[in-house]
Amino acid sequence: MSCDTKHDLDHYYLSPVSVADFAEFVEATNYQTDAEAYGWSIVQEDIIHFKTVRGADWRKPDGVGESKADFPVTQVSHNDAIAYCKWSNTRLPTYEEYWKLVKNDKRSIAFNITEFFALKDVNLVGNVWEITYSDSPEQVRLAGGSIFCDVNSCNGVSPDRELFVDAITGNIHIGFAVLRKKE
């Protein structure tokens, strides 16, 4: 599977990338994320308040504590997600594909809470914003919402919500999922 080729979705599922998955990629390739290259990234405390934190990256999303292996990888950019896809022979979903694939997930949506959940425990919508495929480095659309969202703020659980970042931005509540072939 190439990173940018469209496929019949009946044969694929959406797989969130965990800290352990990303660690395997970094170990195999010696890849350095955009946040690591800059030496800092954005850490949000809630939907409104954020700061830049030195040392914040995928290993330590808040710049201090180590992330748990079964949690979604965060502090990754669109560039980082594309590099992972090339290595893993997967691809990012488009925004429309994301919503088509998550519509039947009946697990609880993790939003308006204070901490992330293990990926197996919650619906893919929520927990972290998911990076979707984009042809434009200035217009990377995020899908699904995050723990900081609720219906009164960013309401990320609605497909009509529009939130964009650039290709190099990482954040404590931005991660990604990839399309994997069903076996």
N, C-alpha and C positions, 0 to 999 in steps of 0.2 A: 504494500500500500504506500503510495507516495503522500507527502504532506499536503498536497494541494489538489488531489484528484477526487472528484465526486464519486460516490459509490451507492449502490442500492442499500438502503438502510435496513432492509429486512434481514440482512446477513451480519449486521454489526450491532454492538451495544456500546453505551457510553461508560467509560471507566475513569473515575477520578484518580489523579496521580497523587500518591501518598509521599510522605517524606522518605520512606524506605525505598520506594520506586525511584525517586529522584536521586537518592544517595547512590543507588546502583549505577545509574547513568553517570554521575559525577566520578565515581570510582573508576569506571571503565574508560572514561574519555578525558579526565582531568579538566572538565569544563568549568569555567568561571562565569557565574551569573552577572547580569548587569549590576545588581546591588553589591556584589562582592567587588566588582571593578571600581565602583564609585566609593565604596567604603561606608556607605550609609543607605538607608531607605526610609520610607514613610511608615510611621506607626500610628494607627488611629486608636484613640481611646474610646470613642463612640462615633456616631454618624457625623458629628460636627467638629469635634476636637481631634487634631492630629499634630504630630511633630516629626521632624527628621531625626533619626537616631543613628549615630555612628555604630557600626558593627551589626546592624540589623540586616539579616540575610536569611536564606532558606533554612539554615541550621538553627539560627536564633532569631525568629521572626520579630521579637520585641527588642532585640539587641542584647538580651540578658539570658533568658532561659532557653534551654534546648527544646526543640519541638519533638513531639512524640512520633514514633515511626509510623503508626497507623492513622495519623492525622493527615489532612490534606496539606500538600506542600504549598507554602505561601512565600511572599517576597520574591516572586518570579515574574518576569516580564513576558511579553509576546515573543520577543527574541529568544528567551530561554525556553519557552514552550515549543517553539519551532525546532530548536536544536534537539530537544528531547524527542520530538516526533521523528526527526530524521534518524536518530539513533535507534529508536524502538520500532521503526517501520510502521508507525501509526500516523494519524493526523488529527488536527483539531476539528471539531464540528463547526459548521457555520452556525450563526445565531438561530436560524430557522430549524436546522437539524437538531440542535440542542433541545429546543422546546418540544419537538416531535418525539424525541427519545425519552424525555423525562415525564411525559404526561401520565404514564401508568405507574409511576413509583408511588406507592401508598404509605411509605414510611413517613414519620413526622418531619416537618420542616424545621430546621434549627435556625431561628432568627429571634431578634430582640432578647438575646441572652448575654451572658458574660464570658463564656469560653467556648472553644471549638469542641466538636465531638469526633470520635473515631469514625472513619468513613463508613464502616459497616453498620453503624447505628442510626444513621439519619438519611433522609431524602437528599438527593444531589442538589435540589433547589434549596438554597440557603446554605448555612455554614460558611462558605466563601463564595465570592463572585468568581465565575468561571470565564477565562479568556476564550474567545471564539476566533475562528479563522477570519483574517482580514487581508485584503490586498493592499491596504493603505496603512503605512506606519503611523499616520496621525489619527486614524479612525479605527481603533481596535475596540470592538463592542464587547461589553461584559454581560453575562447572562446569569440569572438565578438568584441574585441577592446575597446577603451575608448575615452573619450574626448581629450586625449593627442595624439591620433593616427592620422596619415594621410597617404596617399599612399607613401610618401617619407620617413617615419620613420618606425613605427611598423606595419602599414598596417593590423591592426587587423580585418578588414572587409573581409579578405580572409580566407576561411576554411583551406588553406594550411599553414597558419602561425602557428608556434609552439612557445608557451610561457608557461613555467612551473614555479610553485612556490612550496614550501613545505607546509605541512599541518597546520603550525602554523602562516604563514605570513598573515598579513593584510596590506592594503594600502588604500590610499584615493580614488583610482579608481578601487578597486576590490569589487565586490558584488556577488550575486548569484540569480538564478531563480530556481524554482522547477516545477516538473510535477504535474499537478492537473487534476483530472478526469472531463471530460465534463459532464454537467448535461443535 
